[in-house]
Amino acid sequence: MNILMLSSTFPYPPNRGRKQLRTFHLLKYLCDRHRVTLVTRPTEDIQDREREVIRELVEELIIFPAATSEGQVGLLNKAKRLGTFLQQGTPPKVLAAYSPTIAAWIDEAVSQRQFNVITCEDDIDEIYIRPQWREELGTVLNLHGSEYGKFKQQLERGDSDNEIKDQINLGLLRRYEQSYLAKFTAIVTINQADKRLLKELNPDSNVTVIPNGVNLSLFHRRITNQGGQRIVFVGNMDRPANIDAVRFFALEVFPAIRQRYPEATLELVGARPSSQVQELDSLPGIAVTGEVSSVVEYLHWATVAVMPMRKGSGLKNRTLETLATGVPLVGSDLALAGLEVDGPNVPLRAMRANTVEEYVYAIGRLFAQPKLREKLSENGRSLVENEYTWSKIGQQYEKILLDTCLN
């Protein structure tokens, strides 16, 4: 296949964020088997050596200047884009990122029939896809997350900071996503929740769930079954969902654990800890590490890993990475969403907890039972090896692209 991949987010290095992680690994898989042209817009902090990594992968790397940041845009232009959103349905952030130069380049490439399929790896690039192209070539949207779904979930859970504003945005985003979904031959989502949402918005859409994967050579399984009473949480510590999770665990769950296990420790491992996370470092038994050279080492040293997520949606990359390392995991329903980790005819791969009492019970069992820790270690790793390697994820994505070309 000749593939044109649109990704305004530069997909390297993959540890920069969830979008970079997914795009890079899918790009790498496709480049080994097909001719891929990547159109992207690296920001100023992307180094030349990072550009060269991608240039070596792809058939052709087309670079355009990065979009103007919101902080550099005048109030008048912001007001104009908001007006367009209200009248025509295109969100301000999509309009802010739009480039007529990029649009002209893509239009010319399509008119010359250079490609069999176009993929949008960044949803703001949907604006460059013409509805009529569905009759000429495959058009695929790899949706990392529905903005409409995010606002809908915030309102349903009562997490909204400005309910009136979010209610207005909800209606506008619903109209917007309904409109652009019809342009694509196929749509890929990361989780079943987004698939249900998109099918509700546009029942005729061809939507497939393809989750994220794990680099098993990076997140290798630990050799020993660690004893002790060492608990670890891993995640970027400036994300609201992670801040909420660690504060809940540190302030409500961990004191109850320390009452029963006075020697227990809790390490909060991750880059860019907010002030709300940093202040937890002063509490007994808790250490906030900040960025570390090897997250995997901290997972390997732990007795138990926890994922006490209460906000956010979709399959969590950190959940899969934790399972891959073989550390026993205790997670909330939200952290384990989309994974078969327990239940009838399912090997026990992680322990589920949502309340303080459930966390204390599950972690206490793992502290006391080496065989239970080993069972979770083996089963969790096997799940990732069998279903969530980037090779398997890439195969699924490749099939979607091939099907759009053949139909």
KAJOZI-V991989 format. One record per pair of residues at least 4 apart in sequence whose C-alpha atoms are under 6 Angstrom apart, sorted by the first residue. I is the first residue (numbers start at 1). GAP is how many residues later the second one is. Records with the same first field share a line. If there is no record, write none. Layout:
BEGIN
I->GAP / GAP
END
This chain:
BEGIN
1->33
2->33 / 113 / 114
3->33 / 112 / 114 / 115
4->32 / 33 / 114
5->33 / 113 / 114
6->33 / 114 / 115
7->33 / 114 / 115
8->32 / 33
10->30 / 32
11->9 / 12 / 13
14->6 / 7
20->4
23->4
26->368
29->365
30->4
31->5 / 27
35->24
36->22 / 23
37->22 / 23 / 24
38->23 / 24
39->23
40->23
41->22 / 23 / 24 / 25
42->24
43->23
55->6
67->30
81->11
82->10
84->4
85->4 / 5 / 6
89->87
92->4
94->30
103->25
109->5
116->21
117->20 / 21 / 22
118->21
119->20 / 21 / 22
120->21 / 22
121->21
131->52
138->47 / 266 / 267
139->45 / 46
140->44 / 45 / 46 / 47
141->46
142->46
143->45 / 46
148->22 / 25 / 26
154->4 / 5 / 6
155->5
163->4
166->4
169->4
177->4
178->23 / 24
186->20
187->20
188->19 / 20 / 21
189->20
190->19 / 20 / 21
191->18 / 123
199->4
213->175 / 176 / 177
214->175 / 176
216->4
219->106
220->105
221->104 / 105
222->78 / 103 / 104
226->77
227->76
229->35 / 74
230->34 / 35 / 72 / 73
231->34 / 35 / 71 / 73 / 74
232->34 / 35 / 73
233->35 / 72 / 73
234->35 / 36
235->35
236->34 / 35
237->33 / 34 / 35 / 36
238->34 / 35 / 36
241->70
245->63 / 64
246->4
247->4
248->4
249->4 / 5
250->4
253->103
257->4 / 103
258->4
265->20 / 21
266->20
267->19 / 20
268->20
269->20
270->20 / 21
271->19 / 20
273->4 / 17
281->5 / 6 / 7
304->24 / 25
305->24
306->23 / 24 / 25
307->24
308->23 / 24
309->23 / 26
318->4
323->57 / 58
324->57 / 60
326->51 / 55
327->50
328->45 / 48 / 49
329->21
330->20 / 21 / 22
331->4 / 21 / 22
332->20 / 21 / 22
333->4
341->7 / 8 / 9
342->4 / 6
349->27 / 30 / 31
350->26
353->5 / 6
359->4
360->4
365->4
366->7
376->4
384->4
390->4
END
